[in-house]
Amino acid sequence: MTDQAESARYCGQCGERNPAVNRFCVECGARLLRSDELDAAGAIADTVDARLAGLAQLPEPAIVWPDDLPRQITGADGALLRLVPGGFFWMGTRERKPKKKDERPFHLVWLDPYYLDEHPVTMGQYARFLSASGHRKPASFTSRRRSPDDPEWARLPVTQVSWQDAQAYAKWAQRRLPTEAEWEKGARGVDGRTYPWGEEPPDGRAAFGDESALPDATGRFPNGVSPYGIQDLAGTVWEWCEDEYDQDFYPRGPPRNPCCRDAPHPPEADYRVLRGGSVQSSAFCLRATFRAFNLAKMTSPVYGFRCAADVARYRRP
Ligand SMILES: [Zn+2]
């Protein structure tokens, strides 16, 4: 339904006027229901949606470890992946008037369970992909300060990879890129914290803040782990996500397993999301809510990625 009455709606909680496409209030994050989200009888068809709309009791999100999924698995490329259990988490910034409006609103999102790489993909892993696939060699293989003879070389995060390069690797490794929501939940857990470890500043917990530095080896900051035991999410390298970038996606995106595939850009402007900040970033960019983006074809000495995996094949009977 797209009649005149649907062109805007007022939030029942705070009174903010929202565009009709919004599913969350841009001001307060309250769930707004669209007519296409109601079934024929006018009831909310989906139980998750019903809870989000306040029509059923919604407990504060919690990490609940399931019995039927291993906490840790090994990918086809030898990478370790950590389980992120399904359920609600708080996405976006708590600030009502943030410097970057694209982090608004603070809202509840439901994600099915998934696995996320414990570390960004490394030079050692990417080298095996190149030998097996004949894929284009990134510039980082010839321009790095460490040589391949250095034992630390294989643990450097791979860089100067485009979003398409990251996709090709993920497919080869029988995985996929995380969605922006999966990246954020993997980094901050369910309680809306600022950094993977909580609220303390990132000093001693992440590689950041040096504009002339290049990313060093992964796994050097055990104090920087997320609630799921995932490392290097803040700092080191910016990480490509699956989503197209849309500054207005949070209020209009679905509350369940969101992933932006319809950003209002022309096809030649294929902007994709980058998360987590790099060794060159300020602490502000290391916040788990910070949304960066670039054209999918772009590469940088501080752009890398990690992969995610669906849980179906790992479920125990
Ligand atoms: Zn509101």
Residues whose N, C-alpha, C, O or C-beta is under 5 A from the ligand:
A	BS01	ZN	C11 Q13 C14 G15 E16 C25 E27 C28 G29 A30
